[in-house]
Structure formats: structure tokens, C-alpha cells
Amino acid sequence: MRPSLRHIAQRLGISDATVSNALHGTGRVSTDLREKVRAVAKEIGYVPDHAGRALRAGRTKTIGLLVPDIANPVMATLLSELELAARRRGYGVMVANSADNPATQASEIEALLARGADSLVIVPRRGSAVGPVHVPVTIISSAASPLNTVSSDYRSGGRAVAAHLVAHGHRSVLILGGAQASDVGIERVAGMQEVFSANAVRFDIVYSEVTLDIGSALVQDWKPGTHSAIVGAYDLLALGALAQLRERNIRIPEDVSLTGFDDLVWCRFFSPQLTSVRMDHAAVADAAIARLDGEPCPATLIPTELIIRGSSGPARRASPKRSTRSPRAGKITR
């Protein structure tokens, strides 16, 4: 039989209400009695019935967290920070994965609500809409999305990468932009374009899905001297490119500078280490949960930070002419 308040009360000869007050820090209970109650609770293995209490109160204090790809290392980090931020405020969490599918996203929202979530944090699939729901919702997307509640300042991060390369004399850049329909990618690339255009830096953009293999394929036929720098709008693209360039004995950053965006842990374990933009996932998560909790939270864009490592440096030479076609992997450009 599962230990209950009644068992503790009978053991100590006190009422159920006194036990409840002692465990929850309410009512007038002496320190000595409170310690005795908690000691007995621990001894007999008493576990509070949060579900029953939630049903009686009409609220579960459970947040449903929905992301587009639970295997994505960025999403894994964000989920971890969201769980911590929720726990600090006394919330439980349920996690769901939309598998980058709009229909699955809609069904998972319904499933989270059916399982008792009374608020939601959603990282929407790129280019998708989130239908009306009748609980508090925080959307983590980008400033390019009209639904966005809070997000990293991706455009500012893109500007920082571009300014870093401009300061090192780069005048010819290849941008690996990721998926063209992604609001996040749009903001990152837009920030880069702003700075490059303002400084008369020519740039080519190739769009694609975001994986290490595709990053590698995008530079398989890239020729040294075509661009002095390659900018990945995502670390997965930049790291894939880095592996391919090293396999071709193209030196980084001597022959071409290379930068990424996300500051995945892998950036520090490739050689050379990858220059990348770091996002403050903890601050994004805290702001997202604070919004659900009704706390004042005026910031909707959380600053990013450029982490400069060995993959970027001064431009060796400028490109002699503008390329007339995308790299070979342009065949898989979306």
C-alpha cells in the first residue's frame, strides 16, 4: 500500500491536516514537529500526490514543451534550460517532438493539452503556423516570425560575424544559408547581408537543408580563391565544410576563413576550432517561462555573442571575379 498522510499522522498521533501543513510549510506548526513529520515521511517513503492535488485545484502546473527536432543538439540544449527554468518556478514539464512535420506539430499540441498541460512553450517548425489554443503559450522563434514571443537576436549575431570578417579584410564571402524557409535562417543571413552590403563585400548564398553531410557537399567543388571566407548560418553546415576542406588539404584560415552559428560543443573539438555565434539558451528559456508565469519580461530578443577561435583570420587574397554558379551542391539547394 502506498504510504499516505494518514500513515504519518497515525505514527505521530496528530491530525492529517497538521501533517499536510508540516510538509507544505503552511499553518502553525512548530519547527520541531515539522522536522519529525518530514523524518517519518522519509522513513516510510511517502511521496506527495501532486496529480490528485492538481485535479482538486483545477490546475496541473505542467508545461508542454514542443520542438521540431528533439535530436538537434541546439534543441536538446534549449530543452534542458527550459526544464530547469520551469522547475525553478515549481512547474513540471512534458516534452513532445513534431519531427519537423506540420501535421505532427498540430497533433502533438492536442496531445500535450489532453495529457494535462495547462501552458505551452512551442518552437515551431520552420514556416509553420500555430493554431489557436486556449492556454497560455510562448513561441520561441525569431524576430522574422510574427508569432515570436522571445528568441535569440539572430540578426545581431549575423551582423557580428560579418563585421568580424570585414575587419579582417574579407571582400568575397560564400554564405551557407540553411533552409530558405526558416525564420531563424532568414534573420541570421539578413544580418550578414546588411554588413556585407554596407561594406561593398560581394557574397554568394547557397540554401540547403542543415546537416554535416550537406555542409561537406556544399564545398566539395569549391575552389580556393573563389571566396576568402565561408560563413555557415549553422554550425552543422560550417563543421561539415571544415571537414571537407581539410580532407582536400585546404588550409583554414590561411586559404579561407570559416565561421559558424550556434556554438555547438563540437566547435571546440574540430581543428582548427570554429569561430561561432553563441546563444544564451538559459536567458531565452528563463524569459519564455517567465512569460507563462505572468512575470514582467520586456525583452523579446536575447543578445548573442561572437566567440572567435582559430578558424577565422585575415583575408589572404580577394577573389579575382564573381562566380557564375553556385557550388556543386547547389543541385541540392532548396
C-alpha positions as CSV (number, residue, x, y, z in Angstrom):
1,M,0.0,0.0,0.0
2,R,1.3,3.5,-0.9
3,P,2.2,5.5,2.2
4,S,-0.2,8.4,2.8
5,L,-0.6,11.4,5.1
6,R,-2.8,9.2,7.3
7,H,0.1,6.8,8.0
8,I,2.3,9.7,9.1
9,A,-0.5,11.2,11.2
10,Q,-1.2,7.8,13.0
11,R,2.6,7.3,13.6
12,L,2.9,10.7,15.4
13,G,-0.6,10.9,16.9
14,I,-1.6,14.1,15.1
15,S,-4.2,15.1,12.5
16,D,-3.9,14.7,8.7
17,A,-4.2,18.5,8.4
18,T,-1.2,19.0,10.7
19,V,0.8,16.6,8.6
20,S,-0.1,18.4,5.5
21,N,0.8,21.8,6.9
22,A,4.1,20.5,8.2
23,L,5.0,19.1,4.7
24,H,4.0,22.1,2.8
25,G,5.2,24.8,5.2
26,T,1.8,26.2,5.9
27,G,-0.2,26.7,9.1
28,R,1.1,27.0,12.6
29,V,3.4,24.1,13.1
30,S,6.4,24.2,15.3
31,T,9.9,23.6,13.9
32,D,10.4,20.5,16.0
33,L,7.1,18.9,14.9
34,R,7.8,19.9,11.2
35,E,11.1,18.1,11.4
36,K,9.5,15.0,13.0
37,V,6.8,14.8,10.3
38,R,9.4,15.1,7.5
39,A,11.6,12.5,9.1
40,V,8.7,10.0,9.3
41,A,7.7,10.8,5.7
42,K,11.2,10.0,4.5
43,E,11.4,6.8,6.6
44,I,8.1,5.3,5.3
45,G,8.7,6.5,1.7
46,Y,5.9,9.0,1.5
47,V,5.5,10.7,-2.0
48,P,3.2,13.7,-2.3
49,D,0.2,13.1,-4.7
50,H,0.8,16.0,-7.0
51,A,-1.6,14.7,-9.6
52,G,-4.5,14.5,-7.1
53,R,-3.7,17.9,-5.7
54,A,-3.7,19.3,-9.3
55,L,-7.1,17.8,-10.0
56,R,-8.5,19.3,-6.9
57,A,-7.0,22.7,-7.7
58,G,-8.1,22.6,-11.3
59,R,-4.5,23.3,-12.5
60,T,-1.7,20.9,-13.2
61,K,1.2,23.4,-13.2
62,T,2.6,21.4,-16.1
63,I,4.2,23.0,-19.2
64,G,4.1,21.2,-22.5
65,L,7.4,21.7,-24.5
66,L,7.2,21.2,-28.2
67,V,10.2,21.3,-30.5
68,P,10.7,20.5,-34.2
69,D,13.6,18.1,-33.8
70,I,14.5,16.6,-30.5
71,A,17.7,15.1,-31.9
72,N,19.0,18.5,-32.9
73,P,21.8,19.5,-30.5
74,V,20.6,23.1,-30.3
75,M,17.0,21.9,-29.4
76,A,18.5,19.5,-26.8
77,T,20.3,22.3,-25.1
78,L,17.3,24.6,-25.2
79,L,15.0,21.9,-23.7
80,S,17.4,21.3,-20.9
81,E,17.4,25.0,-20.0
82,L,13.6,25.2,-20.3
83,E,13.2,22.3,-17.9
84,L,15.5,24.0,-15.4
85,A,13.7,27.3,-15.7
86,A,10.3,25.6,-15.3
87,R,11.5,23.6,-12.3
88,R,12.7,26.7,-10.5
89,R,9.1,28.0,-10.7
90,G,7.5,24.8,-9.5
91,Y,6.4,23.5,-12.9
92,G,6.6,20.0,-14.2
93,V,7.2,19.5,-18.0
94,M,6.2,17.2,-20.8
95,V,8.2,17.1,-23.9
96,A,7.0,16.4,-27.5
97,N,8.7,16.3,-30.9
98,S,6.9,17.5,-34.0
99,A,9.5,15.7,-36.2
100,D,9.6,18.7,-38.5
101,N,6.1,17.9,-39.7
102,P,3.2,20.5,-39.6
103,A,0.6,17.8,-39.1
104,T,2.5,16.2,-36.3
105,Q,3.0,19.6,-34.7
106,A,-0.7,20.2,-34.6
107,S,-1.5,16.7,-33.2
108,E,1.3,16.9,-30.6
109,I,-0.2,20.2,-29.3
110,E,-3.5,18.5,-28.9
111,A,-1.8,15.5,-27.2
112,L,0.0,17.8,-24.7
113,L,-3.2,19.5,-23.8
114,A,-5.0,16.2,-23.5
115,R,-2.4,14.9,-21.1
116,G,-2.9,17.9,-18.8
117,A,-0.5,20.6,-19.9
118,D,-2.1,24.0,-18.9
119,S,0.5,26.1,-20.7
120,L,2.8,25.5,-23.7
121,V,6.2,26.5,-25.0
122,I,6.5,25.9,-28.7
123,V,9.5,26.1,-31.1
124,P,7.5,25.9,-34.3
125,R,8.6,24.0,-37.4
126,R,10.0,26.4,-39.9
127,G,7.5,28.4,-41.9
128,S,4.5,26.8,-40.0
129,A,1.7,28.4,-38.1
130,V,0.5,27.6,-34.6
131,G,-3.3,27.4,-34.4
132,P,-5.3,29.0,-31.6
133,V,-5.1,27.2,-28.2
134,H,-6.9,28.1,-25.1
135,V,-4.0,28.0,-22.6
136,P,-1.0,30.5,-22.2
137,V,1.5,29.9,-25.0
138,T,5.1,31.2,-25.5
139,I,6.6,30.9,-29.0
140,I,10.4,30.7,-29.4
141,S,11.2,31.5,-33.0
142,S,12.9,34.6,-34.4
143,A,12.1,38.3,-35.0
144,A,11.2,37.4,-38.5
145,S,8.2,35.5,-37.2
146,P,5.0,37.5,-36.3
147,L,4.2,34.8,-33.7
148,N,7.5,35.2,-31.9
149,T,7.4,35.8,-28.1
150,V,11.1,35.5,-27.3
151,S,14.2,34.4,-29.1
152,S,17.9,35.0,-29.6
153,D,18.8,38.1,-31.6
154,Y,19.9,36.2,-34.7
155,R,20.2,39.2,-36.9
156,S,22.6,40.8,-34.5
157,G,24.6,37.6,-34.4
158,G,24.8,37.7,-38.2
159,R,26.0,41.2,-38.1
160,A,28.7,40.3,-35.6
161,V,30.1,37.5,-37.8
162,A,30.1,39.8,-40.9
163,A,31.7,42.7,-39.1
164,H,34.4,40.3,-37.8
165,L,35.2,39.2,-41.4
166,V,35.1,42.8,-42.7
167,A,37.5,43.9,-40.1
168,H,39.9,41.2,-41.2
169,G,39.8,42.4,-44.8
170,H,37.5,39.9,-46.4
171,R,35.8,41.1,-49.5
172,S,34.4,37.9,-51.0
173,V,32.2,35.6,-49.0
174,L,30.2,32.4,-49.5
175,I,27.2,32.1,-47.2
176,L,25.8,28.6,-46.5
177,G,22.4,29.9,-45.6
178,G,20.5,26.8,-44.5
179,A,16.8,26.3,-45.4
180,Q,15.4,29.3,-47.2
181,A,12.0,28.9,-45.5
182,S,13.5,29.1,-42.0
183,D,12.7,32.3,-40.0
184,V,15.8,31.7,-37.9
185,G,18.0,31.3,-41.0
186,I,16.4,34.4,-42.6
187,E,17.4,36.5,-39.7
188,R,20.9,35.2,-39.5
189,V,21.6,35.7,-43.2
190,A,19.9,39.1,-43.2
191,G,22.2,40.4,-40.5
192,M,25.2,39.2,-42.5
193,Q,23.9,40.8,-45.7
194,E,23.4,44.1,-44.0
195,V,27.0,44.4,-43.0
196,F,28.5,42.9,-46.2
197,S,26.4,45.2,-48.4
198,A,27.3,48.3,-46.4
199,N,31.0,47.5,-46.8
200,A,30.9,46.5,-50.5
201,V,31.7,42.9,-49.8
202,R,30.4,40.6,-52.5
203,F,28.7,37.5,-51.4
204,D,27.1,34.4,-52.8
205,I,24.4,32.4,-50.9
206,V,23.5,28.8,-51.3
207,Y,20.5,27.4,-49.5
208,S,20.1,23.8,-48.3
209,E,18.9,21.5,-45.6
210,V,21.2,21.6,-42.5
211,T,23.3,18.6,-41.8
212,L,27.1,17.8,-41.6
213,D,26.9,15.8,-44.8
214,I,25.3,18.6,-46.7
215,G,27.8,21.1,-45.3
216,S,30.6,18.9,-46.7
217,A,28.9,18.5,-50.1
218,L,28.4,22.3,-50.4
219,V,32.2,22.8,-50.6
220,Q,33.2,19.6,-52.4
221,D,34.0,21.5,-55.6
222,W,34.7,24.9,-54.1
223,K,38.0,26.4,-55.4
224,P,40.4,28.3,-53.3
225,G,40.4,32.0,-54.3
226,T,36.7,32.0,-55.2
227,H,35.9,33.4,-51.8
228,S,38.2,34.5,-48.9
229,A,35.7,33.4,-46.3
230,I,32.9,30.9,-45.9
231,V,30.1,31.6,-43.4
232,G,27.8,28.9,-42.2
233,A,24.5,30.1,-40.9
234,Y,24.5,27.0,-38.8
235,D,27.4,25.2,-37.2
236,L,26.4,21.8,-38.7
237,L,27.0,23.3,-42.2
238,A,30.2,25.0,-41.2
239,L,31.6,21.9,-39.5
240,G,30.7,19.7,-42.4
241,A,32.5,22.2,-44.7
242,L,35.5,22.3,-42.3
243,A,35.9,18.5,-42.5
244,Q,35.6,18.5,-46.3
245,L,38.1,21.4,-46.8
246,R,40.7,19.7,-44.5
247,E,40.3,16.5,-46.4
248,R,41.1,18.4,-49.6
249,N,44.2,19.9,-47.8
250,I,42.7,23.4,-48.0
251,R,44.2,25.3,-45.0
252,I,41.9,27.1,-42.6
253,P,42.2,30.1,-42.0
254,E,45.3,30.5,-44.2
255,D,43.5,29.7,-47.5
256,V,39.9,30.5,-46.4
257,S,38.4,31.7,-43.1
258,L,35.4,29.7,-41.8
259,T,32.7,30.7,-39.3
260,G,29.5,29.1,-37.9
261,F,26.5,30.0,-35.9
262,D,25.2,28.1,-32.7
263,D,28.5,27.4,-30.9
264,L,27.8,23.7,-30.6
265,V,30.2,21.9,-28.2
266,W,31.8,20.3,-31.3
267,C,33.2,23.6,-32.3
268,R,35.9,23.2,-29.7
269,F,36.9,19.7,-30.8
270,F,37.4,20.2,-34.5
271,S,40.8,21.5,-35.8
272,P,41.0,24.4,-36.1
273,Q,38.4,25.3,-33.5
274,L,35.4,27.0,-35.1
275,T,34.6,30.7,-34.7
276,S,30.8,30.8,-34.0
277,V,28.0,32.8,-32.5
278,R,26.9,31.7,-29.1
279,M,23.2,32.0,-28.0
280,D,22.2,32.4,-24.4
281,H,19.8,29.5,-24.1
282,A,19.4,29.9,-20.4
283,A,18.2,33.5,-20.8
284,V,15.8,32.6,-23.6
285,A,14.4,29.7,-21.5
286,D,14.1,31.9,-18.4
287,A,12.3,34.6,-20.4
288,A,9.9,32.1,-22.0
289,I,8.9,30.5,-18.7
290,A,8.6,33.9,-17.0
291,R,6.1,35.0,-19.7
292,L,4.0,31.9,-18.9
293,D,4.2,32.7,-15.2
294,G,3.0,36.2,-15.7
295,E,6.3,37.8,-14.7
296,P,7.3,41.2,-16.4
297,C,9.7,40.4,-19.1
298,P,10.1,43.3,-21.6
299,A,13.0,41.7,-23.6
300,T,11.9,39.7,-26.6
301,L,15.3,39.4,-28.2
302,I,18.2,37.9,-26.2
303,P,21.7,39.1,-27.1
304,T,24.1,36.7,-28.8
305,E,27.9,36.6,-28.5
306,L,30.6,36.0,-31.2
307,I,33.2,33.5,-30.0
308,I,36.4,34.0,-32.0
309,R,38.5,30.9,-32.5
310,G,41.2,29.7,-34.8
311,S,39.1,29.1,-38.0
312,S,38.9,32.8,-38.9
313,G,41.6,35.3,-39.6
314,P,42.9,37.9,-42.1
315,A,42.0,37.5,-45.7
316,R,44.8,36.1,-47.8
317,R,43.6,37.3,-51.1
318,A,40.5,38.7,-52.8
319,S,38.5,36.7,-55.4
320,P,39.5,37.8,-59.0
321,K,36.0,37.7,-60.3
322,R,32.4,36.8,-59.2
323,S,31.5,33.2,-59.6
324,T,28.8,32.5,-62.2
325,R,27.3,29.5,-60.5
326,S,26.7,28.0,-57.1
327,P,28.9,25.3,-55.8
328,R,28.3,21.7,-57.0
329,A,26.0,21.1,-54.1
330,G,23.7,23.8,-55.4
331,K,22.0,20.9,-57.1
332,I,20.5,20.1,-53.7
333,T,19.8,23.7,-52.9
334,R,16.3,24.2,-51.6
